[in-house]
Amino acid sequence: MLHALKITLTAQQDLANVHSYLIDAGSMELADRFLGEVRQTMEALRQFPLIGAMTQYAINQSMQSLRRVLVWNHVVVYYVVDATIVIVAVVDARRDVVMLLAERSQRTE
């Protein structure tokens, strides 16, 4: 069974920011290759939604079941609800992901 995929607005902005950064830092080809890898990872998640590692990122009750997968040096953070995978963030793995998610959670409450 293929799960549905929802990418939050914030995660879409994350992807656009990474894409722009890679264009500026490298090339369009590099940026497009990154997006291709992210797409492949998301398609794999649709088939096998539990392949991502459980996270320590439980900021609040709604985020208790967050999972993560690594694409290049970026963490794709998501959760599964019913038959839907919800991508909540795509961030550089060197960042403080816990702090970032906490800040985002506070902004949406």
C-alpha atoms as an extended CHARMM CRD file, in Angstrom:
* protein
*
       109  EXT
         1         1  MET       CA              0.0000000000        0.0000000000        0.0000000000  PROA      1               0.0000000000
         2         2  LEU       CA              1.3140000000        3.4290000000       -0.9210000000  PROA      2               0.0000000000
         3         3  HSD       CA              0.8340000000        6.0470000000        1.7620000000  PROA      3               0.0000000000
         4         4  ALA       CA             -0.2780000000        9.5530000000        0.8350000000  PROA      4               0.0000000000
         5         5  LEU       CA              2.3260000000       12.2750000000        1.1480000000  PROA      5               0.0000000000
         6         6  LYS       CA              1.7960000000       15.7440000000        2.5700000000  PROA      6               0.0000000000
         7         7  ILE       CA              4.5880000000       18.3140000000        2.6760000000  PROA      7               0.0000000000
         8         8  THR       CA              3.9020000000       21.1710000000        5.0750000000  PROA      8               0.0000000000
         9         9  LEU       CA              4.3670000000       24.7280000000        3.8960000000  PROA      9               0.0000000000
        10        10  THR       CA              7.3570000000       25.0710000000        6.2100000000  PROA      10              0.0000000000
        11        11  ALA       CA              8.9970000000       21.9630000000        4.7400000000  PROA      11              0.0000000000
        12        12  GLN       CA              8.3110000000       23.2860000000        1.2260000000  PROA      12              0.0000000000
        13        13  GLN       CA             10.0630000000       26.5170000000        2.2140000000  PROA      13              0.0000000000
        14        14  ASP       CA             12.9480000000       24.4850000000        3.6350000000  PROA      14              0.0000000000
        15        15  LEU       CA             13.3420000000       22.6720000000        0.3170000000  PROA      15              0.0000000000
        16        16  ALA       CA             13.2020000000       25.9250000000       -1.6550000000  PROA      16              0.0000000000
        17        17  ASN       CA             15.8430000000       27.4440000000        0.6330000000  PROA      17              0.0000000000
        18        18  VAL       CA             18.1770000000       24.4670000000        0.2490000000  PROA      18              0.0000000000
        19        19  HSD       CA             17.6630000000       24.4900000000       -3.5080000000  PROA      19              0.0000000000
        20        20  SER       CA             18.4930000000       28.2080000000       -3.7120000000  PROA      20              0.0000000000
        21        21  TYR       CA             21.5240000000       27.7830000000       -1.4790000000  PROA      21              0.0000000000
        22        22  LEU       CA             22.8810000000       24.9290000000       -3.6190000000  PROA      22              0.0000000000
        23        23  ILE       CA             22.4000000000       26.9880000000       -6.7710000000  PROA      23              0.0000000000
        24        24  ASP       CA             24.3190000000       29.8820000000       -5.2130000000  PROA      24              0.0000000000
        25        25  ALA       CA             27.0240000000       27.6660000000       -3.7120000000  PROA      25              0.0000000000
        26        26  GLY       CA             27.4010000000       25.1900000000       -6.5370000000  PROA      26              0.0000000000
        27        27  SER       CA             25.2140000000       24.7840000000       -9.5510000000  PROA      27              0.0000000000
        28        28  MET       CA             21.7000000000       24.1980000000      -10.7760000000  PROA      28              0.0000000000
        29        29  GLU       CA             22.6640000000       20.6020000000      -11.5270000000  PROA      29              0.0000000000
        30        30  LEU       CA             23.7310000000       20.0470000000       -7.9180000000  PROA      30              0.0000000000
        31        31  ALA       CA             20.5460000000       21.6520000000       -6.5890000000  PROA      31              0.0000000000
        32        32  ASP       CA             18.3490000000       19.5880000000       -8.8970000000  PROA      32              0.0000000000
        33        33  ARG       CA             20.2210000000       16.4040000000       -7.9690000000  PROA      33              0.0000000000
        34        34  PHE       CA             19.5130000000       17.1070000000       -4.2920000000  PROA      34              0.0000000000
        35        35  LEU       CA             15.7940000000       17.5910000000       -4.9820000000  PROA      35              0.0000000000
        36        36  GLY       CA             15.7990000000       14.3540000000       -6.9780000000  PROA      36              0.0000000000
        37        37  GLU       CA             17.3030000000       12.4870000000       -4.0190000000  PROA      37              0.0000000000
        38        38  VAL       CA             14.6860000000       14.0040000000       -1.7060000000  PROA      38              0.0000000000
        39        39  ARG       CA             11.9140000000       12.9230000000       -4.0870000000  PROA      39              0.0000000000
        40        40  GLN       CA             13.3120000000        9.3800000000       -4.2280000000  PROA      40              0.0000000000
        41        41  THR       CA             13.4610000000        9.2750000000       -0.4420000000  PROA      41              0.0000000000
        42        42  MET       CA              9.8690000000       10.4870000000       -0.1630000000  PROA      42              0.0000000000
        43        43  GLU       CA              8.7340000000        7.8240000000       -2.6310000000  PROA      43              0.0000000000
        44        44  ALA       CA             10.5230000000        5.1870000000       -0.5570000000  PROA      44              0.0000000000
        45        45  LEU       CA              8.7490000000        6.5170000000        2.5360000000  PROA      45              0.0000000000
        46        46  ARG       CA              5.4060000000        6.1260000000        0.7760000000  PROA      46              0.0000000000
        47        47  GLN       CA              6.1120000000        2.4020000000        0.4590000000  PROA      47              0.0000000000
        48        48  PHE       CA              7.9570000000        1.9070000000        3.7390000000  PROA      48              0.0000000000
        49        49  PRO       CA              6.9230000000        4.7180000000        6.0970000000  PROA      49              0.0000000000
        50        50  LEU       CA              8.6580000000        3.2960000000        9.1450000000  PROA      50              0.0000000000
        51        51  ILE       CA             12.1670000000        3.1380000000        7.6240000000  PROA      51              0.0000000000
        52        52  GLY       CA             13.0860000000        6.4520000000        9.2160000000  PROA      52              0.0000000000
        53        53  ALA       CA             14.6960000000        6.3600000000       12.6280000000  PROA      53              0.0000000000
        54        54  MET       CA             12.5970000000        7.4530000000       15.5920000000  PROA      54              0.0000000000
        55        55  THR       CA             13.7330000000       10.8390000000       16.8020000000  PROA      55              0.0000000000
        56        56  GLN       CA             14.4930000000       12.4810000000       20.0790000000  PROA      56              0.0000000000
        57        57  TYR       CA             12.6830000000       15.5380000000       18.7310000000  PROA      57              0.0000000000
        58        58  ALA       CA              9.4650000000       15.1430000000       20.7280000000  PROA      58              0.0000000000
        59        59  ILE       CA              8.7860000000       18.8060000000       21.4060000000  PROA      59              0.0000000000
        60        60  ASN       CA              5.1030000000       18.4940000000       22.2520000000  PROA      60              0.0000000000
        61        61  GLN       CA              2.3160000000       15.9050000000       22.2290000000  PROA      61              0.0000000000
        62        62  SER       CA              1.6420000000       16.2800000000       18.5020000000  PROA      62              0.0000000000
        63        63  MET       CA              5.2860000000       15.5970000000       17.6760000000  PROA      63              0.0000000000
        64        64  GLN       CA              5.8580000000       12.4800000000       19.7640000000  PROA      64              0.0000000000
        65        65  SER       CA              6.1500000000       10.1090000000       16.8320000000  PROA      65              0.0000000000
        66        66  LEU       CA              8.5660000000       12.0520000000       14.6500000000  PROA      66              0.0000000000
        67        67  ARG       CA             10.9480000000       10.1090000000       12.4430000000  PROA      67              0.0000000000
        68        68  ARG       CA             13.9230000000       11.1910000000       10.3840000000  PROA      68              0.0000000000
        69        69  VAL       CA             15.8400000000       10.1370000000        7.3120000000  PROA      69              0.0000000000
        70        70  LEU       CA             19.0830000000       11.5870000000        6.0310000000  PROA      70              0.0000000000
        71        71  VAL       CA             19.4050000000       12.9160000000        2.4840000000  PROA      71              0.0000000000
        72        72  TRP       CA             22.9400000000       14.1030000000        1.8460000000  PROA      72              0.0000000000
        73        73  ASN       CA             23.6390000000       16.2860000000        4.8860000000  PROA      73              0.0000000000
        74        74  HSD       CA             19.9950000000       17.1910000000        5.4820000000  PROA      74              0.0000000000
        75        75  VAL       CA             17.4840000000       15.6040000000        7.8150000000  PROA      75              0.0000000000
        76        76  VAL       CA             13.9530000000       15.0400000000        6.5330000000  PROA      76              0.0000000000
        77        77  VAL       CA             11.6940000000       15.0530000000        9.5950000000  PROA      77              0.0000000000
        78        78  TYR       CA              8.2420000000       13.4720000000        9.2810000000  PROA      78              0.0000000000
        79        79  TYR       CA              5.4870000000       11.6030000000       11.0430000000  PROA      79              0.0000000000
        80        80  VAL       CA              2.9010000000        9.0820000000        9.9450000000  PROA      80              0.0000000000
        81        81  VAL       CA             -0.7710000000        9.5470000000       10.7130000000  PROA      81              0.0000000000
        82        82  ASP       CA             -3.3060000000        7.0360000000        9.4340000000  PROA      82              0.0000000000
        83        83  ALA       CA             -2.1430000000        6.3720000000        5.8590000000  PROA      83              0.0000000000
        84        84  THR       CA             -0.4120000000        9.7360000000        5.3590000000  PROA      84              0.0000000000
        85        85  ILE       CA              3.2250000000       10.7340000000        5.7060000000  PROA      85              0.0000000000
        86        86  VAL       CA              3.5810000000       14.3610000000        6.7850000000  PROA      86              0.0000000000
        87        87  ILE       CA              6.9490000000       15.9910000000        6.0810000000  PROA      87              0.0000000000
        88        88  VAL       CA              7.4710000000       18.7620000000        8.6440000000  PROA      88              0.0000000000
        89        89  ALA       CA             11.0580000000       19.8790000000        8.0250000000  PROA      89              0.0000000000
        90        90  VAL       CA             14.0980000000       19.4920000000        5.8040000000  PROA      90              0.0000000000
        91        91  VAL       CA             17.0900000000       20.9550000000        7.6090000000  PROA      91              0.0000000000
        92        92  ASP       CA             20.8530000000       20.8100000000        7.5960000000  PROA      92              0.0000000000
        93        93  ALA       CA             21.8650000000       17.9890000000        9.9500000000  PROA      93              0.0000000000
        94        94  ARG       CA             24.5170000000       20.2380000000       11.5170000000  PROA      94              0.0000000000
        95        95  ARG       CA             21.8210000000       22.5350000000       12.8910000000  PROA      95              0.0000000000
        96        96  ASP       CA             20.2170000000       22.0880000000       16.2730000000  PROA      96              0.0000000000
        97        97  VAL       CA             17.1400000000       20.3000000000       14.9490000000  PROA      97              0.0000000000
        98        98  VAL       CA             15.5020000000       20.0400000000       18.3700000000  PROA      98              0.0000000000
        99        99  MET       CA             15.7490000000       23.8080000000       18.9150000000  PROA      99              0.0000000000
       100       100  LEU       CA             14.5410000000       24.5580000000       15.3940000000  PROA      100             0.0000000000
       101       101  LEU       CA             11.4700000000       22.3340000000       15.7600000000  PROA      101             0.0000000000
       102       102  ALA       CA             10.7230000000       23.8000000000       19.1900000000  PROA      102             0.0000000000
       103       103  GLU       CA             10.8510000000       27.3240000000       17.7500000000  PROA      103             0.0000000000
       104       104  ARG       CA              8.5820000000       26.3410000000       14.8730000000  PROA      104             0.0000000000
       105       105  SER       CA              6.1870000000       24.6210000000       17.2470000000  PROA      105             0.0000000000
       106       106  GLN       CA              5.9100000000       27.7460000000       19.3980000000  PROA      106             0.0000000000
       107       107  ARG       CA              5.1540000000       29.8790000000       16.3350000000  PROA      107             0.0000000000
       108       108  THR       CA              2.2480000000       27.6480000000       15.3230000000  PROA      108             0.0000000000
       109       109  GLU       CA              0.6380000000       27.3590000000       18.7630000000  PROA      109             0.0000000000
